[in-house]
Amino acid sequence: MLFEILTTSLMGGIALKAFSKSKGVSSNDSGKIQRIMSLSGLNVKDGKDTLTTQLVKKKQHEWGWEYKYRIPLGRSFADYEAKLKVFEDGLNNRRKNITFNDLRQLDLNKDLLLQLQQLWKAKLTEQKEIELSYDGLLIIRVYDKPLAKEVPFTPGKGWSVPVGVTRARNEFKYHDFEIVPHIVLGGATRYGKSNLINSMITSLVHSEPSSVNFYLIDLKGGVELCDYENIKQTISIAYEPYEALHTLQQAYDKMRVIQRELKCKGKKNVQEAGIKERYFVVIDEVGELNAAEAVTKEEKRLKLECQTIMSQIARLGAGLGFRLVVATQYPTGDVIPRQIKQNADAKLCFRVQSGVASRVVLDAEGAESLPQIKGRAIYQTADKREILQTPLITPQIIHDAIQPHIIDKKGERVEETVIQPRRTDTVTFEEV
């Protein structure tokens, strides 16, 4: 009896506190944001007057709150971007409030005291995340919960491939190669570029096994894309620069064949002609084809020729059913050919070391400020820019997806084998 009275009183007190706090959460955050702006030097002195950032509108969403501000003359959006960590740390520098939504999740048939202790501990350790954007007004989105650090792989449909989960409602974001044919990937090593390429290839094999074709160039010695060497969808694969030239030349020749076919039919693109096949040229670590780093004249000539063909595919390939996926871990101005960047309306960048590297990939800073979380990236199209967590794909998922499509490249099926670690060399035995 005593326990029931104490429990009821405790729950009532917490509910009352949650109710009273919930009425002031929005105003507390908006007021704190403006105070942070003032203390961090974002106000502007105009003679005797002080121009401040003015709150115009605030709106509550499922994921948190969105605030819109009018910034004073003399300030730019870049000034506020530079203070992103100041905003985030300032808003997290407080005790967390327990809401009615938290209390509704408690199980009354279990130990309430233990559940309340766990809830309070979780509230004290959870962190809000801040996102800034600008559309004439400064938009500050305050997310109640951080973005997930790990997202399982989910295949796309048709020519749409998964690129990750966004903060808003934890929705999966897809890249549609029929709408945006080419994409550039960048980011420091070990942050998820090759994992995303594997996700894209596996999704395409899963959703369009009879129509997708690959020209694969893995200039990391074959450790990333060798799994797809013997699937029927792979037309050519290269592991060295001299092999890359051969693979690119094959892709270019096929593109010209399709071009002549469309001309004969009087059609302008493969969609209009009803051609279902699509050809993906995937280059993992395009920096290895940088002619500026060539040692010999022959090597320089070879790499320049590779860049020329890549640029031609980028310019002409979209209407002919060719798609480019180009990745690099060392984004500098001379690594990604200019024609590829200009014709790739989609860019995805993981964390990089500097704002200069971010501008090479995204034409804007921001990727250098991403947290040190594997898979966290900025996905940018012509009209939108979002932070997301890219999906994590395992070797077993890749194995299960490609196993039905493995052939011996002589037309005979290869018996299913137990999954093994990625190889670096192969030994061939020939019966005498």
N, C-alpha and C positions, 0 to 999 in steps of 0.2 A: 504493500500500500504506500509506504513511504517513498519507495523507488519510483512508483508511478507519479506521485505528486511532484517529486524533484524533476523527473524527466519532462513532465508536462510544463512545469514552470520554466525549465531551461529552454524547451522548444518555443514556448511563448515569447520568452525574452529575445531569443535569436530572431524569431519571425518579426517581432516589433522593430528590432534594430535593422533587419534587412529591409523592412518596409520604409522606415524613415531614411535609411541611406539611399535606397533606390530612387527616392524623389530628388536627391541632390547629386547623383553621379554625373549627369550630363553637365550641370553648371560647374561642378568642381573641376572636371576635366577641361572645359572650355576656359574657365578662369585661370586654371593653372597654366594652360598653353599660352595665354596672353601674358601671364606673369613671366614665364620662361622667355618669351620674346623680348620683354622689356629688360630682364636681367642679362640676357645674352647679347645685348647691343643692337637689336634689330629695329628699334625706334629711330626716327630721324629728327634731328634738330633743325628747325626752320626759324631762325631768329630767336624770339622768345617762346615760340610755339614748339611743341613736340608732336610730331606726326606718328601715330601708332597704327598697328595692324588691327583693322576693325572686323569684328565678327558679323557676317551677313546672314548666315543660315546654318542651322545644325539639324541633323536627322539621324534617328536611330535605325539600325539595321540588325539583322540576325547575328551578324559577326561583330558588331560594335557600333561606333559612332562616326559620322562624317561631318566635318566642320568646314565651312567656306568663309574665307577672309578676303577683304580688300586690302592689298598691300600698299604702303605709302609711297609717294614719289621719292625716287632716289634709292629704292630697293628693287632687286630682281629676284626671280625664282631661285637662281643659283645661291643667293645669300641664305635662303631658308634651307635649301638642300644641304648646305655646308653645316647646318646646325641639327641635322637629323638625329644624331646620337644624343645631343643635348636634350631634345624633345623626349626621346625614348627613355633615357635615364631619369629625367625629371618626372615623367608620368608613372614610372615604376617605383619611384622613391616614396612609397606610402604603404599602409596596411591595406589588405584586400577586403572588399565588402562581400558578405554572404547575401545572395539574392534568393527570392522565392523559387526561381528555377533550380538553384542548388538544393534547396530543402525538399523540393518535390521528388528529387532523385533518391532520397533516403528510403531505405527499406525498413518499415516499422516492425517487421518480424525478426529483425536481426539486432545486434548490439548497437543501440543508438549512440551511446557515448563514444564507442570506437569509431563509428562512422563520422561523427562530428569532429573527432580529433583528426582523422584522415582528410576530411574536407577542409578544415582550417589549415592544415599543413600544406595541402595542395594550393590553397588560395595564397598563402604566403610565398610560395615558390614559383607560381605561374607568372609569366611576363607578357605584358602588352607589347605589340609591335606597331610601329608607325609607318605610314606610307604617304609620300607627298606627290602632288601633281599640280598642274596649272592649266587653266582654260580661260584665262582672263581674271579668274579669282584663284587664290591659293587654296587648294583642297588638302586637308589633313584628315586621313582616315586612321582611326584608332581601333585596332583589332584586339578584342578581348583575349584571344588565345593566339599563340604563335603558330606559324605555318608548320605542318608536319615535317619531320626530318627524314621520313622514309615513306615512299609511296609505292605500293606494289604495281607491277606491270599489268596493264589491261590493253589488249589489242584494239586497234581502231577498226573502222569499216571502210571498205573501198580504198580510195587513195588518201584517206585521212589517217594520220598516225598520231599516237599520243605524245605530247611534249611535256605534260605535267599537270599538277593540281594547283589552282590559284587560291588565294586567301578567301575570296568572296564565296561563301557557301561550300568551300572545298570542292569546287566543280573541276572536272577533268577538262583540260584544254587540248584541242587537236589541231594539227597543222594539215591543211588540205592542199595537196600538191597540184590538184586541178585548178585551184584558185591562185595559189602562189607557187610557181614551179620550182624555184631555186631557194636554198637556204644556206646561210653561212653560220658555222658554229665556232666559238672561240672560248678561251679560258685556260687558266693555269693547269698544269698536269695534275692528274688524280682527282679532278673535281667532277668528272662525269661525261666528257665528250664522247668517248668511245662507247660507254654504256648506252648513251642516247642513240648513237648510230646503230648499235645492235638492236635496240628497241624498235627503231624505224624499220630496219630490214626484216626483223621477225614479224612485225605487224603486217607488212606488205605481203610476205610469204603466206601468212595466215589468211589474209582477206582477199588477195588477188593472185592465187598460185598459178593460174593459167595465163595471166596477162602481164605479170611483172617480169622484167629482165634487168640483170645487174652487170655493170662494168665496175669492178671493185679495185681500188688502189689502196693498199695498206702499207704505208711507208714506215711502219714500226717493225718491219721485219716479218710481218704476217701473224703476229701474236693476237691481233684483235679480230681480223676478218677471215682467218683461215677456215673457220667452221663452215663457211659457205662455198668453199672451193669446189665441192663435188655435188652441189645441188643443181638441178636442171635449169633453174632460173639464172644461174651465173654464166654469162657468155664468156667473160674473160676476167682474170684476176692478176694483179701485179703486186710484187713485194719490193722491187727495186726501181730506181728511176728509169733505167733503160727498159724495164718491163712496163713501166707506166706509160711510156711513149707508145709502145705497141698497143696497149689497151685503149688509150685515148684515140689512137688512129683508127682502131676498129670501130669505136663508138662514132667517130666523125664520119667514117665511110657509110655506116648504117644510116646515120642522119641524112646524108646526101641521097641515099636510095629512097628513103621515105619522102624527101623533098621532091624528087622526080616523080614519084607515084602520085603525090598530091597534085602536081602540075598537070599530069596526064588526065586526072579526074576533074580538074577544074575546081578543086577545093582549096580553102585557105589554111585549114588546120586539121589535125587528126580527129577532133571532136565532130567537125562538120562532115568528114569523110567516113565516120563510123568505125575508125580504127581503134580497137580496144587495147592494143599493146602499149605499154609504157616502158621507157628505158631510163634506169637510174644510174648516174655516174657518181659514185661515192668515193671521196678522197679523204682518207684519214691521215692527217699531218701533211697539209699542202706546203708547209714551210720547207720540206725536203726538196721541193721543186723550185726553190728560190735561186734564180740564176746569179744573184749577187754573191752567193756563197760558194759558187763553183770554183774548183781548184784549177782545172785544165780548160782549154778552149773547147775541147770536144764535150766536156761535161756542161759547160755553159751553153753551147749550141743545143744540146739535148734538152736542157731544162727550159730554155727559151721556146723551143718548139712545143714542149708540153704546155707551157703557159698560153701560147698562141691558140692551140686547139681548145683548151679549156675556155678561153675567151670567146671563141667562135661558137661553142656549144651554149654558153651563157646567152649570147646575143640571138642565136637563131633557133635554139632547141625547144623553146617553150611550145610553139605551135606544132612542132614535129614530134611531140610526145617524149622529149628528153628532159630529165630533171637532174639538177646538180645539188649534191650535198657535199660541202667543202668544210673541213675542220682543221683548226690549227691551235697549238698550245702556246705559240709565241707570236701574238698579234702585233706586228709592226707594219708600217706603211707599205713596204715592198714585198710582204709575204703573200697577201691576198691580192691577186690580179685585179686591177681597177674595173675592168669590164664585168667581172663576176660580182663585185660589190654593187655596182650600179644596176645590175639586172636581178639582184637578189633582194626582193622586197621583204623577206623574212630573215631575221637575225636572232640568234640565241647565244647569249654569252654567260658563262659561269664566272666565278670570281677571278679577277686578274690583279696584277701587282700595282698598277698605276692608272691614273685617269687617261693617260696617253693611249695605253693598250685598250682601254674601254672604248675610246673614240674611234680606234681603228676598226673595231667590230661593229659598234652600235652607232657611230657618228655622234656619240654623246657620252658624258661621264656617267658613272653609277655602278658599273660592275666591280669597281675597286672597293666599293663600300658594302658589298654583299657579305653576309656573315660567313665564317669559315665552316660551312656545312656542305658536305658532298651532295651534289645534285641540285643545289640552290642556284637559280639562274634568272636572267632577265630575257623575256621573249618579246621581241619587238617586230611589229608589222608596220605598214605604211601609216596606219591611223591609230595604233594603240601600242602601249608598252606595259607589260605586266611582270611582276615577280612571281615565280612559281617554283615548285619542287618537282624535278623530273623523275619519271618512274625508274625503279630499280628492277633490272632484269637479271635472272640467274642463268648460269650455264645449263641447268636442267630444263628451263623453259625454252631456251634456244634449241636444245637437242630435241625436245619433244615436237617442236614446230617444224624443224627442217628434216627430221628423219624420214618421213614419207616421200621426200623429194630428192633423196640422195641417189645418184647414179654413178656408174664407173666411167662416165664420159665416153663409153663405147656403146652405149645403148642398153647395157645390162644393169639390172638392179643390184645394189649392194646390200648384203644382209645386215640387219640391225646389229649394232655393236653396243656394248656397255659404255656409258659416257666416261671419257677419260680427260685428264687435265689437258689444257691447250698445248699443242706440240710446237716445236720449233724446227724439227727436221723429220723427214720421212725416209724409210728404207723400202725399196721395191725388190721383191723376190720374183724371179722368173723361172718357170719350170722348164727344164732341159729334156 
